[in-house]
Amino acid sequence: MYSVKIRDHIMIAHSLHHEGFGVASHLHGATYIIDVTFSSSELNDMNVVIDIGVAAHILKRIVTALNYKNLDDLEEMKGKITTTEFLAHFIHQKVSLDPSLKFKGDLKIDLGESHIAWASYAAHIDTL
């Protein structure tokens, strides 16, 4: 299996509106490291898993839309509990639906919430 990983980060604010989160149910900030891994059993006609520049550009558009935002204020996140797991899935969906993405294989999003805590979401996609 071949893979290509790109990385970026976001700084956000949010509230986890559920009593199970204790003090995190109040507004707080978080900085996430985002790793996006594209994996495929074969290379494309350019002999790569994915063009790294294209992948980085897609992720940058997503990061730009979220960076320095209060997720509680974003229309598409209204009423959601924006946990790290939720955000990994959200970013996965954004990447996989990007019209410039031409990829068939496994896409995995890892979000680093701290140096000791990570969450991820992975699924097979085919945008070819």
MMTF fields as JSON, N, C-alpha, C and O atoms, coordinates in Angstrom:
{
  "mmtfVersion": "1.0.0",
  "mmtfProducer": "UNKNOWN",
  "numBonds": 511,
  "numAtoms": 512,
  "numGroups": 128,
  "numChains": 1,
  "numModels": 1,
  "chainsPerModel": [1],
  "groupsPerChain": [128],
  "chainIdList": ["A"],
  "bondAtomList": [4, 2, 8, 6, 12, 10, 16, 14, 20, 18, 24, 22, 28, 26, 32, 30, 36, 34, 40, 38, 44, 42, 48, 46, 52, 50, 56, 54, 60, 58, 64, 62, 68, 66, 72, 70, 76, 74, 80, 78, 84, 82, 88, 86, 92, 90, 96, 94, 100, 98, 104, 102, 108, 106, 112, 110, 116, 114, 120, 118, 124, 122, 128, 126, 132, 130, 136, 134, 140, 138, 144, 142, 148, 146, 152, 150, 156, 154, 160, 158, 164, 162, 168, 166, 172, 170, 176, 174, 180, 178, 184, 182, 188, 186, 192, 190, 196, 194, 200, 198, 204, 202, 208, 206, 212, 210, 216, 214, 220, 218, 224, 222, 228, 226, 232, 230, 236, 234, 240, 238, 244, 242, 248, 246, 252, 250, 256, 254, 260, 258, 264, 262, 268, 266, 272, 270, 276, 274, 280, 278, 284, 282, 288, 286, 292, 290, 296, 294, 300, 298, 304, 302, 308, 306, 312, 310, 316, 314, 320, 318, 324, 322, 328, 326, 332, 330, 336, 334, 340, 338, 344, 342, 348, 346, 352, 350, 356, 354, 360, 358, 364, 362, 368, 366, 372, 370, 376, 374, 380, 378, 384, 382, 388, 386, 392, 390, 396, 394, 400, 398, 404, 402, 408, 406, 412, 410, 416, 414, 420, 418, 424, 422, 428, 426, 432, 430, 436, 434, 440, 438, 444, 442, 448, 446, 452, 450, 456, 454, 460, 458, 464, 462, 468, 466, 472, 470, 476, 474, 480, 478, 484, 482, 488, 486, 492, 490, 496, 494, 500, 498, 504, 502, 508, 506],
  "bondOrderList": [1, 1, 1, 1, 1, 1, 1, 1, 1, 1, 1, 1, 1, 1, 1, 1, 1, 1, 1, 1, 1, 1, 1, 1, 1, 1, 1, 1, 1, 1, 1, 1, 1, 1, 1, 1, 1, 1, 1, 1, 1, 1, 1, 1, 1, 1, 1, 1, 1, 1, 1, 1, 1, 1, 1, 1, 1, 1, 1, 1, 1, 1, 1, 1, 1, 1, 1, 1, 1, 1, 1, 1, 1, 1, 1, 1, 1, 1, 1, 1, 1, 1, 1, 1, 1, 1, 1, 1, 1, 1, 1, 1, 1, 1, 1, 1, 1, 1, 1, 1, 1, 1, 1, 1, 1, 1, 1, 1, 1, 1, 1, 1, 1, 1, 1, 1, 1, 1, 1, 1, 1, 1, 1, 1, 1, 1, 1],
  "groupList": [{"groupName": "MET", "atomNameList": ["N", "CA", "C", "O"], "elementList": ["N", "C", "C", "O"], "formalChargeList": [0, 0, 0, 0], "bondAtomList": [1, 0, 2, 1, 3, 2], "bondOrderList": [1, 1, 2], "singleLetterCode": "M", "chemCompType": "L-PEPTIDE LINKING"}, {"groupName": "TYR", "atomNameList": ["N", "CA", "C", "O"], "elementList": ["N", "C", "C", "O"], "formalChargeList": [0, 0, 0, 0], "bondAtomList": [1, 0, 2, 1, 3, 2], "bondOrderList": [1, 1, 2], "singleLetterCode": "Y", "chemCompType": "L-PEPTIDE LINKING"}, {"groupName": "SER", "atomNameList": ["N", "CA", "C", "O"], "elementList": ["N", "C", "C", "O"], "formalChargeList": [0, 0, 0, 0], "bondAtomList": [1, 0, 2, 1, 3, 2], "bondOrderList": [1, 1, 2], "singleLetterCode": "S", "chemCompType": "L-PEPTIDE LINKING"}, {"groupName": "VAL", "atomNameList": ["N", "CA", "C", "O"], "elementList": ["N", "C", "C", "O"], "formalChargeList": [0, 0, 0, 0], "bondAtomList": [1, 0, 2, 1, 3, 2], "bondOrderList": [1, 1, 2], "singleLetterCode": "V", "chemCompType": "L-PEPTIDE LINKING"}, {"groupName": "LYS", "atomNameList": ["N", "CA", "C", "O"], "elementList": ["N", "C", "C", "O"], "formalChargeList": [0, 0, 0, 0], "bondAtomList": [1, 0, 2, 1, 3, 2], "bondOrderList": [1, 1, 2], "singleLetterCode": "K", "chemCompType": "L-PEPTIDE LINKING"}, {"groupName": "ILE", "atomNameList": ["N", "CA", "C", "O"], "elementList": ["N", "C", "C", "O"], "formalChargeList": [0, 0, 0, 0], "bondAtomList": [1, 0, 2, 1, 3, 2], "bondOrderList": [1, 1, 2], "singleLetterCode": "I", "chemCompType": "L-PEPTIDE LINKING"}, {"groupName": "ARG", "atomNameList": ["N", "CA", "C", "O"], "elementList": ["N", "C", "C", "O"], "formalChargeList": [0, 0, 0, 0], "bondAtomList": [1, 0, 2, 1, 3, 2], "bondOrderList": [1, 1, 2], "singleLetterCode": "R", "chemCompType": "L-PEPTIDE LINKING"}, {"groupName": "ASP", "atomNameList": ["N", "CA", "C", "O"], "elementList": ["N", "C", "C", "O"], "formalChargeList": [0, 0, 0, 0], "bondAtomList": [1, 0, 2, 1, 3, 2], "bondOrderList": [1, 1, 2], "singleLetterCode": "D", "chemCompType": "L-PEPTIDE LINKING"}, {"groupName": "HIS", "atomNameList": ["N", "CA", "C", "O"], "elementList": ["N", "C", "C", "O"], "formalChargeList": [0, 0, 0, 0], "bondAtomList": [1, 0, 2, 1, 3, 2], "bondOrderList": [1, 1, 2], "singleLetterCode": "H", "chemCompType": "L-PEPTIDE LINKING"}, {"groupName": "ALA", "atomNameList": ["N", "CA", "C", "O"], "elementList": ["N", "C", "C", "O"], "formalChargeList": [0, 0, 0, 0], "bondAtomList": [1, 0, 2, 1, 3, 2], "bondOrderList": [1, 1, 2], "singleLetterCode": "A", "chemCompType": "L-PEPTIDE LINKING"}, {"groupName": "LEU", "atomNameList": ["N", "CA", "C", "O"], "elementList": ["N", "C", "C", "O"], "formalChargeList": [0, 0, 0, 0], "bondAtomList": [1, 0, 2, 1, 3, 2], "bondOrderList": [1, 1, 2], "singleLetterCode": "L", "chemCompType": "L-PEPTIDE LINKING"}, {"groupName": "GLU", "atomNameList": ["N", "CA", "C", "O"], "elementList": ["N", "C", "C", "O"], "formalChargeList": [0, 0, 0, 0], "bondAtomList": [1, 0, 2, 1, 3, 2], "bondOrderList": [1, 1, 2], "singleLetterCode": "E", "chemCompType": "L-PEPTIDE LINKING"}, {"groupName": "GLY", "atomNameList": ["N", "CA", "C", "O"], "elementList": ["N", "C", "C", "O"], "formalChargeList": [0, 0, 0, 0], "bondAtomList": [1, 0, 2, 1, 3, 2], "bondOrderList": [1, 1, 2], "singleLetterCode": "G", "chemCompType": "PEPTIDE LINKING"}, {"groupName": "PHE", "atomNameList": ["N", "CA", "C", "O"], "elementList": ["N", "C", "C", "O"], "formalChargeList": [0, 0, 0, 0], "bondAtomList": [1, 0, 2, 1, 3, 2], "bondOrderList": [1, 1, 2], "singleLetterCode": "F", "chemCompType": "L-PEPTIDE LINKING"}, {"groupName": "THR", "atomNameList": ["N", "CA", "C", "O"], "elementList": ["N", "C", "C", "O"], "formalChargeList": [0, 0, 0, 0], "bondAtomList": [1, 0, 2, 1, 3, 2], "bondOrderList": [1, 1, 2], "singleLetterCode": "T", "chemCompType": "L-PEPTIDE LINKING"}, {"groupName": "ASN", "atomNameList": ["N", "CA", "C", "O"], "elementList": ["N", "C", "C", "O"], "formalChargeList": [0, 0, 0, 0], "bondAtomList": [1, 0, 2, 1, 3, 2], "bondOrderList": [1, 1, 2], "singleLetterCode": "N", "chemCompType": "L-PEPTIDE LINKING"}, {"groupName": "GLN", "atomNameList": ["N", "CA", "C", "O"], "elementList": ["N", "C", "C", "O"], "formalChargeList": [0, 0, 0, 0], "bondAtomList": [1, 0, 2, 1, 3, 2], "bondOrderList": [1, 1, 2], "singleLetterCode": "Q", "chemCompType": "L-PEPTIDE LINKING"}, {"groupName": "PRO", "atomNameList": ["N", "CA", "C", "O"], "elementList": ["N", "C", "C", "O"], "formalChargeList": [0, 0, 0, 0], "bondAtomList": [1, 0, 2, 1, 3, 2], "bondOrderList": [1, 1, 2], "singleLetterCode": "P", "chemCompType": "L-PEPTIDE LINKING"}, {"groupName": "TRP", "atomNameList": ["N", "CA", "C", "O"], "elementList": ["N", "C", "C", "O"], "formalChargeList": [0, 0, 0, 0], "bondAtomList": [1, 0, 2, 1, 3, 2], "bondOrderList": [1, 1, 2], "singleLetterCode": "W", "chemCompType": "L-PEPTIDE LINKING"}],
  "groupTypeList": [0, 1, 2, 3, 4, 5, 6, 7, 8, 5, 0, 5, 9, 8, 2, 10, 8, 8, 11, 12, 13, 12, 3, 9, 2, 8, 10, 8, 12, 9, 14, 1, 5, 5, 7, 3, 14, 13, 2, 2, 2, 11, 10, 15, 7, 0, 15, 3, 3, 5, 7, 5, 12, 3, 9, 9, 8, 5, 10, 4, 6, 5, 3, 14, 9, 10, 15, 1, 4, 15, 10, 7, 7, 10, 11, 11, 0, 4, 12, 4, 5, 14, 14, 14, 11, 13, 10, 9, 8, 13, 5, 8, 16, 4, 3, 2, 10, 7, 17, 2, 10, 4, 13, 4, 12, 7, 10, 4, 5, 7, 10, 12, 11, 2, 8, 5, 9, 18, 9, 2, 1, 9, 9, 8, 5, 7, 14, 10],
  "groupIdList": [1, 2, 3, 4, 5, 6, 7, 8, 9, 10, 11, 12, 13, 14, 15, 16, 17, 18, 19, 20, 21, 22, 23, 24, 25, 26, 27, 28, 29, 30, 31, 32, 33, 34, 35, 36, 37, 38, 39, 40, 41, 42, 43, 44, 45, 46, 47, 48, 49, 50, 51, 52, 53, 54, 55, 56, 57, 58, 59, 60, 61, 62, 63, 64, 65, 66, 67, 68, 69, 70, 71, 72, 73, 74, 75, 76, 77, 78, 79, 80, 81, 82, 83, 84, 85, 86, 87, 88, 89, 90, 91, 92, 93, 94, 95, 96, 97, 98, 99, 100, 101, 102, 103, 104, 105, 106, 107, 108, 109, 110, 111, 112, 113, 114, 115, 116, 117, 118, 119, 120, 121, 122, 123, 124, 125, 126, 127, 128],
  "secStructList": [7, 3, 3, 3, 3, 3, 3, 3, 3, 3, 3, 3, 3, 3, 7, 7, 7, 1, 4, 4, 4, 4, 4, 4, 4, 1, 7, 3, 3, 3, 3, 3, 3, 3, 3, 3, 3, 3, 3, 3, 1, 1, 7, 7, 6, 6, 1, 1, 1, 1, 7, 2, 2, 2, 2, 2, 2, 2, 2, 2, 2, 2, 2, 2, 2, 2, 6, 6, 3, 3, 4, 4, 4, 7, 4, 4, 4, 6, 6, 7, 7, 7, 7, 2, 2, 2, 2, 2, 2, 2, 2, 2, 2, 2, 2, 2, 6, 7, 6, 6, 7, 7, 7, 3, 3, 3, 3, 3, 3, 3, 3, 3, 1, 1, 1, 1, 7, 3, 3, 3, 3, 3, 3, 3, 3, 3, 7, 7],
  "xCoordList": [0.847, 0.0, 0.891, 1.831, 0.59, 1.278, 0.486, -0.73, 1.171, 0.445, 1.184, 2.407, 0.417, 0.918, 0.198, -1.022, 0.958, 0.357, 0.718, 1.874, -0.283, -0.062, -0.529, -1.305, -0.054, -0.365, -0.632, -0.025, -1.551, -1.825, -2.364, -2.315, -2.867, -3.44, -4.538, -4.609, -5.389, -6.42, -6.474, -6.168, -6.866, -7.119, -8.58, -8.993, -9.359, -10.797, -11.26, -10.521, -12.502, -13.193, -14.478, -15.035, -14.937, -16.211, -16.64, -15.871, -17.906, -18.469, -18.992, -19.618, -18.75, -19.257, -20.516, -20.453, -21.649, -22.916, -23.491, -24.41, -22.926, -23.408, -22.825, -21.638, -23.639, -23.164, -22.011, -21.259, -21.863, -20.773, -19.394, -18.392, -19.327, -18.015, -17.553, -16.486, -18.325, -17.894, -17.562, -18.352, -16.37, -15.982, -15.839, -15.94, -15.604, -15.485, -16.834, -16.892, -17.908, -19.204, -19.279, -20.165, -18.352, -18.261, -17.343, -16.559, -17.448, -16.617, -15.136, -14.703, -14.375, -12.93, -12.255, -12.918, -10.96, -10.204, -9.503, -9.262, -9.181, -8.424, -7.578, -7.979, -6.409, -5.545, -5.378, -4.944, -5.726, -5.647, -4.574, -4.488, -3.768, -2.905, -3.735, -4.356, -3.749, -4.541, -3.597, -2.825, -3.656, -2.93, -3.95, -4.922, -3.732, -4.589, -3.74, -2.74, -4.149, -3.397, -4.226, -5.348, -3.653, -4.242, -3.487, -2.263, -4.171, -3.532, -4.178, -5.391, -3.339, -3.835, -2.915, -1.712, -3.495, -2.696, -1.964, -1.089, -2.322, -1.639, -1.425, -2.111, -0.473, -0.172, -1.0, -1.421, -1.232, -2.011, -1.124, 0.031, -1.653, -0.908, 0.305, 1.163, 0.389, 1.569, 2.57, 3.603, 2.253, 3.105, 3.185, 4.214, 2.053, 1.926, 0.586, -0.314, 0.461, -0.825, -1.774, -2.916, -1.287, -2.015, -0.98, 0.074, -1.271, -0.391, -0.415, -1.472, 0.733, 0.814, 0.337, -0.3, 0.634, 0.183, -1.323, -1.891, -1.981, -3.445, -4.011, -4.927, -3.47, -3.947, -3.775, -4.684, -2.62, -2.361, -3.293, -3.741, -3.586, -4.479, -5.906, -6.564, -6.369, -7.7, -7.767, -8.707, -6.772, -6.771, -6.689, -7.347, -5.901, -5.77, -7.104, -7.41, -7.902, -9.228, -10.114, -10.833, -10.054, -10.864, -10.383, -11.187, -9.078, -8.488, -8.828, -9.167, -8.741, -9.023, -10.455, -10.704, -11.391, -12.797, -13.061, -14.043, -12.201, -12.407, -11.487, -11.832, -10.34, -9.31, -9.772, -10.348, -9.515, -9.869, -11.374, -11.809, -12.161, -13.61, -14.137, -13.529, -15.281, -16.031, -16.97, -17.907, -16.736, -17.536, -19.013, -19.875, -19.313, -20.703, -21.457, -22.683, -20.724, -21.335, -21.494, -22.184, -20.869, -20.941, -22.257, -22.637, -22.95, -24.278, -24.256, -25.155, -23.243, -23.221, -22.892, -22.928, -22.57, -22.281, -23.281, -23.122, -24.295, -25.327, -25.966, -26.375, -26.048, -26.681, -25.826, -26.297, -24.594, -23.7, -22.769, -22.409, -22.391, -21.36, -20.05, -19.766, -19.261, -18.092, -16.857, -15.842, -16.975, -15.86, -14.756, -14.951, -13.622, -12.509, -12.918, -12.58, -13.643, -14.12, -15.06, -14.952, -15.979, -16.901, -16.125, -16.415, -15.136, -14.359, -13.542, -13.374, -13.03, -12.295, -13.224, -12.832, -14.44, -15.412, -15.799, -15.895, -16.02, -16.386, -15.315, -15.634, -14.055, -12.957, -12.848, -12.589, -13.042, -13.034, -14.075, -13.786, -15.277, -16.347, -15.977, -16.203, -15.417, -15.026, -13.952, -14.028, -12.958, -11.899, -12.486, -12.245, -13.252, -13.747, -14.741, -14.91, -15.399, -16.355, -15.754, -16.453, -14.471, -13.847, -13.807, -13.325, -14.303, -14.372, -13.011, -12.935, -11.946, -10.63, -9.942, -8.87, -10.544, -9.943, -10.218, -11.368, -9.157, -9.24, -8.436, -7.218, -9.143, -8.452, -9.354, -10.563, -8.749, -9.446, -8.558, -7.427, -9.103, -8.35, -8.902, -10.063, -8.066, -8.472, -8.021, -6.882, -8.928, -8.652, -8.818, -9.862, -7.783, -7.825, -7.483, -6.508, -8.305, -8.072, -7.727, -8.504, -6.563, -6.147, -6.119, -5.52, -6.77, -6.74, -6.034, -6.47, -4.952, -4.217, -4.725, -4.54, -5.368, -5.926, -4.868, -4.907, -3.941, -2.816, -1.716, -1.881, -0.615, 0.484, 0.153, 0.896, -0.957, -1.316, -2.682, -3.071, -3.423, -4.778, -5.029, -4.893, -5.398, -5.719, -7.03, -7.389, -7.737, -8.928, -8.859, -8.206, -9.538, -9.453, -10.751, -11.614, -10.852, -11.928, -11.328, -10.566, -11.676, -11.149, -12.247, -13.121, -12.192, -13.131, -12.556, -11.724, -13.019, -12.635, -13.407, -14.597, -12.745, -13.427, -13.017, -11.963, -13.851, -13.561, -14.121, -15.326, -13.236, -13.664, -13.239, -13.313, -12.802, -12.378, -13.56, -13.386],
  "yCoordList": [-1.174, 0.0, 1.236, 1.335, 2.17, 3.459, 4.479, 4.354, 5.476, 6.544, 7.866, 7.91, 8.935, 10.305, 10.997, 10.893, 11.705, 12.412, 13.887, 14.244, 14.734, 16.17, 16.631, 15.943, 17.797, 18.281, 19.779, 20.53, 20.182, 21.594, 21.703, 20.727, 22.849, 23.007, 24.06, 24.881, 24.023, 25.043, 25.445, 24.656, 26.682, 27.199, 27.615, 28.481, 27.003, 27.245, 27.497, 27.291, 27.945, 28.012, 27.216, 27.141, 26.629, 25.904, 25.563, 25.671, 25.146, 24.659, 23.262, 23.022, 22.354, 20.982, 20.876, 20.516, 21.195, 21.329, 19.973, 19.442, 19.444, 18.198, 18.144, 18.408, 17.81, 17.807, 16.845, 17.007, 15.85, 14.887, 15.481, 14.86, 16.683, 17.293, 18.233, 18.835, 18.376, 19.206, 20.617, 21.264, 21.101, 22.485, 22.722, 23.863, 21.665, 21.827, 22.137, 22.44, 22.062, 22.458, 23.976, 24.486, 24.697, 26.147, 26.477, 25.637, 27.682, 28.13, 28.015, 28.484, 27.387, 27.243, 27.145, 26.961, 27.267, 27.199, 25.865, 25.149, 25.548, 24.328, 24.565, 25.267, 23.964, 23.966, 22.519, 21.681, 22.23, 20.866, 20.756, 21.598, 19.728, 19.337, 18.412, 17.477, 18.669, 17.862, 17.104, 17.709, 15.792, 14.932, 14.293, 13.69, 14.424, 13.822, 12.809, 13.164, 11.539, 10.47, 9.863, 9.404, 9.871, 9.24, 7.938, 7.964, 6.803, 5.496, 4.791, 4.855, 4.118, 3.392, 2.212, 2.271, 1.15, -0.026, 0.16, -0.634, 1.207, 1.463, 2.949, 3.774, 3.283, 4.669, 5.097, 4.26, 6.399, 6.891, 7.04, 6.612, 7.64, 7.76, 8.679, 8.668, 9.483, 10.323, 9.604, 10.165, 8.356, 7.526, 8.045, 7.937, 8.615, 9.085, 8.621, 8.247, 8.648, 8.369, 9.528, 9.325, 10.735, 11.979, 13.084, 13.025, 14.07, 15.229, 15.952, 16.393, 16.071, 16.671, 18.116, 18.566, 18.849, 20.238, 20.348, 21.221, 19.475, 19.464, 19.132, 19.804, 18.106, 17.701, 18.833, 19.112, 19.479, 20.578, 21.757, 22.411, 22.032, 23.131, 22.863, 23.762, 21.636, 21.255, 21.446, 22.053, 20.929, 21.057, 22.518, 22.915, 23.323, 24.741, 25.469, 26.326, 25.143, 25.775, 25.431, 26.287, 24.175, 23.746, 24.428, 24.918, 24.452, 25.074, 26.557, 27.081, 27.231, 28.656, 28.957, 29.965, 28.102, 28.306, 28.089, 28.608, 27.333, 27.016, 27.788, 28.003, 28.199, 28.776, 30.073, 30.942, 30.193, 31.36, 31.621, 32.767, 30.561, 30.693, 30.053, 29.141, 30.559, 29.901, 28.933, 29.367, 27.649, 26.653, 26.745, 26.383, 27.22, 27.378, 28.379, 28.327, 29.286, 30.323, 29.925, 30.617, 28.822, 28.414, 27.709, 26.789, 28.131, 27.593, 26.071, 25.398, 25.517, 24.07, 23.265, 22.035, 23.948, 23.243, 23.568, 23.115, 24.342, 24.691, 23.419, 22.538, 23.334, 22.197, 20.94, 19.906, 20.997, 19.825, 19.889, 20.97, 18.733, 18.658, 18.429, 17.32, 19.483, 19.477, 18.868, 19.535, 17.59, 16.85, 16.665, 16.951, 16.195, 15.915, 14.864, 14.98, 13.84, 12.807, 13.399, 13.09, 14.249, 14.911, 15.722, 15.655, 16.491, 17.33, 16.502, 16.905, 15.348, 14.465, 14.007, 14.012, 13.616, 13.209, 14.39, 14.239, 15.544, 16.749, 17.085, 17.347, 17.076, 17.384, 16.306, 16.616, 15.046, 13.946, 14.209, 14.076, 14.58, 14.847, 16.011, 15.95, 17.056, 18.228, 17.861, 18.273, 17.091, 16.675, 15.804, 16.046, 14.794, 13.82, 14.429, 13.898, 15.525, 16.172, 17.323, 17.951, 17.606, 18.703, 18.383, 17.317, 19.282, 18.985, 18.811, 18.213, 19.32, 19.172, 17.86, 17.557, 17.082, 15.821, 14.72, 14.442, 14.107, 12.945, 11.836, 11.75, 10.985, 9.992, 8.797, 8.935, 7.63, 6.398, 5.656, 5.276, 5.462, 4.769, 5.103, 5.487, 4.956, 5.217, 6.607, 7.008, 7.325, 8.664, 8.637, 8.232, 9.07, 9.084, 10.477, 11.092, 10.963, 12.248, 11.977, 11.35, 12.446, 12.377, 13.794, 14.687, 13.997, 15.305, 15.162, 14.406, 15.888, 15.905, 17.034, 18.214, 16.643, 17.621, 18.072, 19.198, 17.195, 17.506, 16.497, 15.637, 16.6, 15.663, 14.243, 13.308, 14.073, 12.732, 12.253, 11.122, 13.095, 12.706, 13.003, 14.14, 11.96, 12.057, 11.338, 10.401, 11.78, 11.085, 11.069, 11.918, 10.096, 9.993, 9.472, 8.935, 9.653, 9.074, 8.636, 9.379, 7.42, 6.893, 6.183, 5.544, 6.302, 5.591, 5.568, 6.398, 4.6, 4.481, 5.514, 5.723, 6.155, 7.097, 6.811, 6.226, 7.224, 7.081, 8.295, 8.391, 9.225, 10.446, 10.446, 11.474, 9.308, 9.225, 9.078, 8.995],
  "zCoordList": [0.0, 0.0, 0.0, 0.788, -0.885, -0.944, -0.135, 0.013, 0.382, 1.069, 0.961, 0.823, 1.026, 1.057, 2.204, 2.333, 3.04, 4.169, 4.082, 3.855, 4.264, 4.355, 5.731, 6.394, 6.156, 7.507, 7.481, 6.718, 8.331, 8.57, 9.991, 10.74, 10.372, 11.707, 11.682, 10.768, 12.696, 12.888, 14.351, 15.246, 14.569, 15.909, 15.926, 15.154, 16.801, 16.839, 18.272, 19.234, 18.379, 19.674, 19.506, 18.411, 20.585, 20.553, 21.968, 22.923, 22.069, 23.326, 23.059, 22.026, 23.959, 23.815, 24.674, 25.85, 24.07, 24.787, 25.207, 24.583, 26.267, 26.871, 28.28, 28.475, 29.237, 30.625, 30.865, 31.827, 30.008, 30.15, 29.941, 30.295, 29.366, 29.095, 30.198, 30.078, 31.265, 32.393, 31.954, 31.268, 32.357, 32.037, 30.541, 30.091, 29.757, 28.303, 27.65, 26.459, 28.421, 27.877, 27.716, 27.03, 28.349, 28.207, 27.027, 26.584, 26.536, 25.425, 25.788, 26.841, 24.902, 25.09, 23.729, 22.709, 23.723, 22.482, 22.324, 23.296, 21.082, 20.785, 19.542, 18.613, 19.553, 18.372, 17.956, 18.746, 16.709, 16.191, 15.117, 14.223, 15.211, 14.105, 13.24, 13.744, 11.94, 11.01, 10.095, 9.351, 10.149, 9.206, 8.278, 8.735, 6.982, 5.973, 5.218, 4.594, 5.28, 4.629, 3.511, 3.723, 2.324, 1.149, 0.925, 0.8, 0.87, 0.673, -0.51, -0.71, -1.285, -2.447, -2.728, -2.474, -3.25, -3.593, -4.92, -5.265, -5.664, -6.937, -7.138, -6.534, -7.986, -8.314, -9.52, -10.318, -9.651, -10.791, -12.031, -12.02, -13.091, -14.335, -14.23, -15.113, -13.149, -12.899, -11.994, -11.63, -11.636, -10.784, -9.339, -8.672, -8.882, -7.499, -6.935, -7.686, -5.626, -4.979, -5.268, -5.68, -5.05, -5.315, -5.433, -4.799, -6.227, -6.325, -4.975, -4.523, -4.344, -3.01, -3.026, -2.072, -4.092, -4.2, -4.227, -3.572, -4.975, -5.031, -3.653, -3.179, -3.013, -1.689, -0.675, 0.107, -0.69, 0.246, -0.014, 0.928, -1.27, -1.625, -1.122, -0.599, -1.285, -0.79, 0.724, 1.235, 1.435, 2.891, 3.311, 4.273, 2.618, 2.973, 2.858, 3.687, 1.843, 1.706, 2.908, 3.423, 3.344, 4.487, 5.765, 6.558, 5.955, 7.143, 7.197, 8.258, 6.063, 6.015, 6.439, 7.101, 6.068, 6.427, 7.918, 8.45, 8.597, 10.022, 10.966, 12.127, 10.485, 11.345, 12.0, 11.344, 13.29, 14.1, 14.122, 14.238, 14.01, 14.06, 15.346, 15.906, 15.791, 16.85, 16.136, 15.466, 16.269, 15.555, 15.93, 15.13, 17.131, 17.563, 16.679, 16.586, 16.035, 15.203, 13.743, 12.995, 13.315, 11.913, 11.635, 12.36, 10.595, 10.269, 10.136, 10.64, 9.466, 9.244, 10.496, 10.467, 11.595, 12.841, 13.948, 15.081, 13.628, 14.62, 15.175, 14.418, 16.494, 17.144, 17.197, 17.671, 16.728, 16.731, 17.941, 18.406, 18.432, 19.47, 18.729, 18.276, 18.611, 17.736, 18.407, 18.607, 18.744, 19.329, 18.291, 17.109, 18.729, 17.825, 16.802, 15.624, 17.241, 16.315, 15.261, 14.075, 15.711, 14.783, 13.75, 12.555, 14.213, 13.296, 12.315, 11.164, 12.748, 11.825, 10.703, 9.536, 11.042, 10.028, 9.14, 7.922, 9.726, 8.983, 7.944, 6.784, 8.355, 7.426, 6.359, 5.196, 6.732, 5.757, 4.669, 3.48, 5.081, 4.112, 3.203, 1.995, 3.766, 2.974, 1.947, 0.789, 2.375, 1.436, 0.341, -0.841, 0.722, -0.256, -1.243, -2.34, -0.881, -1.78, -2.58, -3.374, -2.382, -3.112, -4.604, -4.985, -5.455, -6.89, -7.572, -8.645, -6.969, -7.596, -7.226, -7.75, -6.331, -5.904, -6.92, -7.259, -7.393, -8.287, -7.619, -7.775, -6.87, -6.052, -5.815, -5.629, -5.825, -5.459, -4.463, -4.768, -3.269, -2.232, -0.866, -0.728, 0.138, 1.516, 1.934, 1.695, 2.558, 3.06, 4.568, 5.08, 5.277, 6.738, 7.243, 6.81, 8.168, 8.82, 10.273, 10.993, 10.707, 12.112, 12.655, 12.055, 13.797, 14.458, 15.797, 16.665, 15.951, 17.208, 18.081, 17.782, 19.163, 20.102, 21.106, 21.603, 21.393, 22.27, 21.962, 21.096, 22.658, 22.407, 22.872, 22.573, 23.603, 24.074, 23.596, 23.89, 22.859, 22.461, 20.985, 20.534, 20.242, 18.813, 18.551, 19.264, 17.53, 17.048, 15.53, 14.924, 14.913, 13.456, 12.863, 13.557, 11.556, 10.769, 9.439, 8.82, 8.999, 7.745, 6.976, 7.561, 5.658, 4.79, 3.386, 3.018, 2.613, 1.215, 0.398, 0.631, -0.551, -1.434, -2.88, -3.133, -3.811, -5.238, -5.949, -6.183, -6.291, -6.972, -8.439, -9.113, -8.92, -10.329, -11.254, -12.469]
}
